[in-house]
């Protein structure tokens, strides 16, 4: 039933809000109604918030030193600034 779906999604969004995940102009009805743009944005926000944070906690000092020296990190991207890392961490 729709009311149960709305309640479940609302509880999930409240949890994300408690975790300081920034959700702008998004409500449970947007996800339940199947808005693809907002749903994809929510998924990306969750990935960035929790996966990037885990990587930063594990490899933060190594990444910061490599980025400050302008070293090549990986085959697909080159990070030259510590500010990029700080932006992802917040």
DSSP file (Angstrom, degrees, kcal/mol; ACC not computed):
  #  RESIDUE AA STRUCTURE BP1 BP2  ACC     N-H-->O    O-->H-N    N-H-->O    O-->H-N    TCO  KAPPA ALPHA  PHI   PSI    X-CA   Y-CA   Z-CA
    1    1 A X     >        0   0    0      0, 0.0     4,-1.9     0, 0.0     3,-0.4   0.000 360.0 360.0 360.0 147.8    0.0    0.0    0.0
    2    2 A X  H  >  +     0   0    0      1,-0.2     4,-2.8     2,-0.2     5,-0.2   0.873 360.0  56.6 -60.1 -41.1    1.1    3.5   -0.8
    3    3 A X  H  > S+     0   0    0      1,-0.2     4,-2.0     2,-0.2    -1,-0.2   0.871 107.6  49.3 -63.0 -35.6    0.9    4.8    2.8
    4    4 A X  H  > S+     0   0    0     -3,-0.4     4,-2.4     2,-0.2    -1,-0.2   0.900 111.2  49.4 -69.3 -40.2    3.3    2.0    4.0
    5    5 A X  H  X S+     0   0    0     -4,-1.9     4,-2.6     2,-0.2     5,-0.3   0.926 111.0  49.7 -62.9 -44.6    5.8    2.9    1.2
    6    6 A X  H  X S+     0   0    0     -4,-2.8     4,-2.4     1,-0.2    -2,-0.2   0.909 111.5  48.9 -60.9 -42.2    5.6    6.5    2.1
    7    7 A X  H  X S+     0   0    0     -4,-2.0     4,-2.1    -5,-0.2    -1,-0.2   0.913 112.1  48.0 -65.1 -43.1    6.2    5.8    5.7
    8    8 A X  H  X S+     0   0    0     -4,-2.4     4,-1.9     2,-0.2    -2,-0.2   0.926 114.3  45.2 -64.7 -45.0    9.2    3.5    5.1
    9    9 A X  H  X S+     0   0    0     -4,-2.6     4,-2.5     1,-0.2    -1,-0.2   0.892 111.0  54.5 -66.8 -38.4   10.8    6.0    2.7
   10   10 A X  H  X S+     0   0    0     -4,-2.4     4,-2.2    -5,-0.3    -1,-0.2   0.904 107.4  49.9 -62.0 -41.0   10.2    8.8    5.1
   11   11 A X  H  X S+     0   0    0     -4,-2.1     4,-2.0     2,-0.2    -1,-0.2   0.892 110.8  50.5 -63.7 -38.7   11.9    6.9    7.9
   12   12 A X  H  X S+     0   0    0     -4,-1.9     4,-2.2     2,-0.2    -2,-0.2   0.910 110.8  48.2 -65.0 -42.0   14.9    6.3    5.6
   13   13 A X  H  X S+     0   0    0     -4,-2.5     4,-2.2     1,-0.2    -2,-0.2   0.863 109.1  53.5 -67.3 -35.4   15.1   10.0    4.7
   14   14 A X  H  X S+     0   0    0     -4,-2.2     4,-2.1     2,-0.2    -1,-0.2   0.896 108.0  51.1 -64.8 -39.3   14.9   10.9    8.3
   15   15 A X  H  X S+     0   0    0     -4,-2.0     4,-1.5     2,-0.2    -2,-0.2   0.932 110.1  49.0 -61.5 -45.6   17.9    8.6    9.0
   16   16 A X  H  <>S+     0   0    0     -4,-2.2     5,-2.6     1,-0.2    -2,-0.2   0.881 109.3  52.9 -62.4 -37.4   19.9   10.2    6.2
   17   17 A X  H ><5S+     0   0    0     -4,-2.2     3,-1.5     1,-0.2    -1,-0.2   0.892 106.7  52.2 -63.9 -39.9   19.0   13.6    7.6
   18   18 A X  H 3<5S+     0   0    0     -4,-2.1    -1,-0.2     1,-0.3    -2,-0.2   0.808 105.7  55.2 -64.5 -29.9   20.3   12.5   11.0
   19   19 A X  T 3<5S-     0   0    0     -4,-1.5    -1,-0.3    -5,-0.1    -2,-0.2   0.308 121.2-112.2 -84.5   8.5   23.6   11.4    9.3
   20   20 A X  T < 5 +     0   0    0     -3,-1.5     2,-0.6     1,-0.2    -3,-0.2   0.818  61.0 158.7  62.3  35.9   23.8   15.0    7.9
   21   21 A X      < -     0   0    0     -5,-2.6     2,-0.6    -6,-0.1    -1,-0.2  -0.806  43.6-124.5 -86.2 124.2   23.2   13.9    4.4
   22   22 A X        +     0   0    0     -2,-0.6     2,-0.5    -3,-0.1    -5,-0.1  -0.591  33.9 176.2 -77.6 115.7   22.0   17.0    2.5
   23   23 A X        -     0   0    0     -2,-0.6     2,-0.5     3,-0.1     3,-0.3  -0.958   8.6-169.0-121.3 110.5   18.7   16.3    0.8
   24   24 A X        -     0   0    0     -2,-0.5     3,-0.1     1,-0.2    -2,-0.0  -0.868  66.0 -11.1-107.4 130.9   17.3   19.3   -0.9
   25   25 A X  S    S+     0   0    0     -2,-0.5     2,-0.4     1,-0.2    -1,-0.2   0.860 100.1 126.9  55.2  41.6   13.7   19.5   -2.3
   26   26 A X        +     0   0    0     -3,-0.3     2,-0.3     4,-0.0    -1,-0.2  -0.994  30.0 170.5-133.4 131.4   13.2   15.8   -1.8
   27   27 A X    >>  -     0   0    0     -2,-0.4     4,-1.2    -3,-0.1     3,-0.7  -0.811  49.0 -99.0-129.6 173.0   10.4   14.0    0.0
   28   28 A X  H 3> S+     0   0    0     -2,-0.3     4,-2.6     1,-0.2     5,-0.2   0.859 119.6  61.1 -61.1 -35.5    9.2   10.5    0.4
   29   29 A X  H 3> S+     0   0    0      1,-0.2     4,-2.3     2,-0.2    -1,-0.2   0.831  98.6  57.6 -63.6 -31.3    6.5   11.1   -2.2
   30   30 A X  H <4>S+     0   0    0     -3,-0.7     5,-2.4     2,-0.2     4,-0.4   0.911 111.9  40.4 -64.2 -42.1    9.1   11.9   -4.8
   31   31 A X  H ><5S+     0   0    0     -4,-1.2     3,-1.1     3,-0.2    -2,-0.2   0.932 116.5  48.4 -73.0 -46.0   10.8    8.5   -4.4
   32   32 A X  H 3<5S+     0   0    0     -4,-2.6    -2,-0.2     1,-0.3    -1,-0.2   0.867 108.7  54.6 -63.4 -36.9    7.5    6.5   -4.1
   33   33 A X  T 3<5S-     0   0    0     -4,-2.3    -1,-0.3    -5,-0.2    -2,-0.2   0.606 117.6-115.6 -73.6 -10.4    6.1    8.2   -7.2
   34   34 A X  T < 5 +     0   0    0     -3,-1.1     2,-0.8    -4,-0.4    -3,-0.2   0.810  43.4 178.1  84.7  31.1    9.2    7.1   -9.1
   35   35 A X     >< -     0   0    0     -5,-2.4     4,-2.3     1,-0.2    -1,-0.2  -0.565  14.1-160.6 -66.6 108.5   10.9   10.4  -10.0
   36   36 A X  H  > S+     0   0    0     -2,-0.8     4,-2.4     1,-0.2     5,-0.2   0.855  83.5  52.6 -66.3 -35.3   14.0    9.0  -11.7
   37   37 A X  H  > S+     0   0    0      2,-0.2     4,-2.1     1,-0.2    -1,-0.2   0.940 114.5  40.5 -66.8 -46.5   16.0   12.2  -11.4
   38   38 A X  H  > S+     0   0    0      2,-0.2     4,-2.3     1,-0.2    -2,-0.2   0.868 114.9  52.7 -70.6 -35.6   15.6   12.6   -7.7
   39   39 A X  H  X S+     0   0    0     -4,-2.3     4,-2.3     2,-0.2    -2,-0.2   0.935 111.6  45.4 -65.1 -45.5   16.0    8.8   -7.1
   40   40 A X  H  X S+     0   0    0     -4,-2.4     4,-2.5     1,-0.2     5,-0.2   0.900 112.3  52.1 -64.2 -40.4   19.3    8.7   -9.0
   41   41 A X  H  X S+     0   0    0     -4,-2.1     4,-2.2    -5,-0.2    -1,-0.2   0.890 109.1  50.2 -61.7 -39.1   20.4   11.9   -7.1
   42   42 A X  H  X S+     0   0    0     -4,-2.3     4,-2.4     2,-0.2    -2,-0.2   0.914 109.9  50.2 -64.9 -43.0   19.6   10.2   -3.8
   43   43 A X  H  X S+     0   0    0     -4,-2.3     4,-2.5     1,-0.2    -2,-0.2   0.931 112.1  47.1 -61.4 -46.0   21.5    7.1   -4.7
   44   44 A X  H  X S+     0   0    0     -4,-2.5     4,-2.8     1,-0.2     5,-0.2   0.887 110.7  52.6 -63.9 -38.4   24.6    9.1   -5.8
   45   45 A X  H  X S+     0   0    0     -4,-2.2     4,-2.5    -5,-0.2    -1,-0.2   0.917 110.4  47.6 -62.9 -43.0   24.4   11.2   -2.6
   46   46 A X  H  X S+     0   0    0     -4,-2.4     4,-2.4     2,-0.2     5,-0.5   0.926 112.7  49.0 -63.8 -45.0   24.3    8.0   -0.5
   47   47 A X  H  X>S+     0   0    0     -4,-2.5     4,-2.2     1,-0.2     5,-1.0   0.951 114.6  44.2 -60.0 -50.4   27.2    6.5   -2.4
   48   48 A X  I  X>S+     0   0    0     -4,-2.8     4,-0.6     1,-0.2     5,-0.5   0.904 114.6  49.5 -63.0 -40.9   29.3    9.6   -2.0
   49   49 A X  I  <5S+     0   0    0     -4,-2.5     4,-0.5    -5,-0.2    -1,-0.2   0.928 124.9  23.4 -65.8 -45.8   28.5   10.2    1.6
   50   50 A X  I  X5S+     0   0    0     -4,-2.4     4,-1.7    -5,-0.2    -3,-0.2   0.872 125.8  42.9 -96.0 -39.2   29.2    6.7    2.9
   51   51 A X  I  X5S+     0   0    0     -4,-2.2     4,-2.1    -5,-0.5    -3,-0.2   0.927 117.6  45.1 -73.9 -44.3   31.6    5.1    0.4
   52   52 A X  I  X<S+     0   0    0     -5,-1.0     4,-2.6    -4,-0.6     5,-0.2   0.899 112.3  53.1 -66.2 -39.0   33.9    8.1    0.0
   53   53 A X  H  ><S+     0   0    0     -5,-0.5     4,-2.3    -4,-0.5    -1,-0.2   0.917 108.2  50.4 -61.0 -42.4   33.8    8.7    3.8
   54   54 A X  H  X S+     0   0    0     -4,-1.7     4,-1.9     1,-0.2    -1,-0.2   0.913 111.7  48.1 -62.6 -42.4   35.0    5.1    4.3
   55   55 A X  H  X S+     0   0    0     -4,-2.1     4,-3.4     1,-0.2     5,-0.2   0.902 110.9  51.0 -64.0 -41.0   37.8    5.5    1.8
   56   56 A X  H  X S+     0   0    0     -4,-2.6     4,-1.7     1,-0.2    -2,-0.2   0.890 109.7  49.5 -65.7 -38.4   38.9    8.8    3.4
   57   57 A X  H  < S+     0   0    0     -4,-2.3    -1,-0.2    -5,-0.2    -2,-0.2   0.871 118.9  39.5 -66.9 -35.3   39.0    7.2    6.9
   58   58 A X  H  < S+     0   0    0     -4,-1.9    -2,-0.2    -5,-0.2    -1,-0.2   0.914 135.8  14.9 -79.2 -45.0   41.0    4.3    5.6
   59   59 A X  H  X S+     0   0    0     -4,-3.4     4,-2.9    -5,-0.2     5,-0.3   0.202  86.9 118.7-119.4  14.9   43.4    6.1    3.2
   60   60 A X  H  X S+     0   0    0     -4,-1.7     4,-2.8     1,-0.2     5,-0.2   0.907  78.0  44.5 -52.8 -55.2   43.0    9.8    4.1
   61   61 A X  H  > S+     0   0    0      1,-0.2     4,-2.1     2,-0.2    -1,-0.2   0.893 116.0  48.5 -60.5 -38.6   46.6   10.5    5.1
   62   62 A X  H  > S+     0   0    0      2,-0.2     4,-2.2     1,-0.2    -1,-0.2   0.922 113.8  46.3 -65.8 -44.1   48.0    8.7    2.1
   63   63 A X  H  X S+     0   0    0     -4,-2.9     4,-3.0     2,-0.2     5,-0.2   0.906 111.2  52.0 -65.2 -41.7   45.7   10.5   -0.3
   64   64 A X  H  X S+     0   0    0     -4,-2.8     4,-2.3    -5,-0.3    -1,-0.2   0.929 112.1  45.2 -62.3 -45.0   46.3   13.9    1.2
   65   65 A X  H  X S+     0   0    0     -4,-2.1     4,-1.1    -5,-0.2    -1,-0.2   0.906 115.5  47.2 -67.0 -39.3   50.1   13.5    0.9
   66   66 A X  H  <>S+     0   0    0     -4,-2.2     5,-2.6     1,-0.2     4,-0.4   0.905 114.2  47.2 -66.9 -40.5   49.8   12.1   -2.6
   67   67 A X  H ><5S+     0   0    0     -4,-3.0     3,-1.0     1,-0.2    -2,-0.2   0.876 107.7  55.0 -70.1 -36.5   47.5   14.9   -3.7
   68   68 A X  H 3<5S+     0   0    0     -4,-2.3    -1,-0.2     1,-0.3    -2,-0.2   0.789 110.3  47.4 -68.3 -24.9   49.6   17.6   -2.1
   69   69 A X  T 3<5S-     0   0    0     -4,-1.1    -1,-0.3    -5,-0.2    -2,-0.2   0.491 113.7-120.2 -90.3  -4.7   52.5   16.4   -4.2
   70   70 A X  T < 5 +     0   0    0     -3,-1.0    -3,-0.2    -4,-0.4    -2,-0.1   0.760  52.2 168.3  73.6  25.1   50.4   16.2   -7.4
   71   71 A X      < -     0   0    0     -5,-2.6     2,-0.4    -6,-0.2     8,-0.4  -0.335  42.9-101.4 -72.4 154.1   51.0   12.5   -7.8
   72   72 A X        -     0   0    0      6,-0.1     2,-0.6    -2,-0.0     6,-0.1  -0.623  35.6-163.6 -76.0 126.7   48.9   10.5  -10.3
   73   73 A X        -     0   0    0      4,-0.6     4,-0.5    -2,-0.4     3,-0.1  -0.894  53.0 -28.5-118.1 100.9   46.2    8.5   -8.5
   74   74 A X  S    S-     0   0    0     -2,-0.6    -1,-0.1     1,-0.2     0, 0.0  -0.110  77.6 -79.7  86.7 174.1   44.7    5.7  -10.5
   75   75 A X  S    S+     0   0    0      1,-0.1    -1,-0.2    -3,-0.1     3,-0.1   0.698 120.1  42.4 -86.7 -21.8   44.3    5.3  -14.3
   76   76 A X  S    S+     0   0    0     -3,-0.1     2,-0.3     1,-0.1    -1,-0.1   0.617 112.1  33.9-108.5 -12.7   41.2    7.4  -14.8
   77   77 A X        -     0   0    0     -4,-0.5    -4,-0.6     2,-0.0     2,-0.5  -0.986  52.3-154.5-145.7 156.0   41.7   10.6  -12.7
   78   78 A X        -     0   0    0     -2,-0.3     2,-0.6    -6,-0.1    -6,-0.1  -0.967  12.8-162.4-131.1 113.6   44.4   12.9  -11.6
   79   79 A X        +     0   0    0     -2,-0.5    -9,-0.1    -8,-0.4     3,-0.1  -0.856  15.8 169.6-101.7 125.6   43.8   14.9   -8.4
   80   80 A X        +     0   0    0     -2,-0.6     2,-0.4     1,-0.1    -1,-0.1   0.491  56.2  62.6-110.7  -6.0   46.0   17.9   -7.9
   81   81 A X    >>  -     0   0    0      1,-0.1     3,-0.8   -12,-0.1     4,-0.8  -0.963  60.0-148.1-132.6 137.8   44.4   19.6   -5.0
   82   82 A X  H 3> S+     0   0    0     -2,-0.4     4,-2.2     1,-0.2     5,-0.2   0.758  98.2  72.1 -67.3 -24.3   43.7   18.8   -1.4
   83   83 A X  H 3> S+     0   0    0      1,-0.2     4,-2.1     2,-0.2    -1,-0.2   0.821  90.4  58.3 -63.4 -30.3   40.6   20.9   -1.6
   84   84 A X  H <> S+     0   0    0     -3,-0.8     4,-1.9     2,-0.2    -1,-0.2   0.933 107.9  46.5 -62.1 -45.6   38.9   18.2   -3.8
   85   85 A X  H  X S+     0   0    0     -4,-0.8     4,-1.7     1,-0.2    -2,-0.2   0.906 112.1  49.7 -63.6 -42.8   39.4   15.8   -1.0
   86   86 A X  H  X S+     0   0    0     -4,-2.2     4,-1.0     1,-0.2    -1,-0.2   0.851 107.9  54.4 -66.2 -34.0   38.1   18.2    1.6
   87   87 A X  H  < S+     0   0    0     -4,-2.1     3,-0.5     1,-0.2    -1,-0.2   0.908 109.9  46.8 -65.3 -41.8   35.0   18.9   -0.5
   88   88 A X  H  < S+     0   0    0     -4,-1.9    -1,-0.2     1,-0.2    -2,-0.2   0.807 107.5  58.1 -70.0 -28.7   34.2   15.2   -0.7
   89   89 A X  H  <        0   0    0     -4,-1.7    -1,-0.2     1,-0.2    -2,-0.2   0.727 360.0 360.0 -75.9 -21.0   34.7   14.7    3.1
   90   90 A X     <        0   0    0     -4,-1.0    -1,-0.2    -3,-0.5    -2,-0.2   0.460 360.0 360.0-100.1 360.0   32.1   17.3    4.1
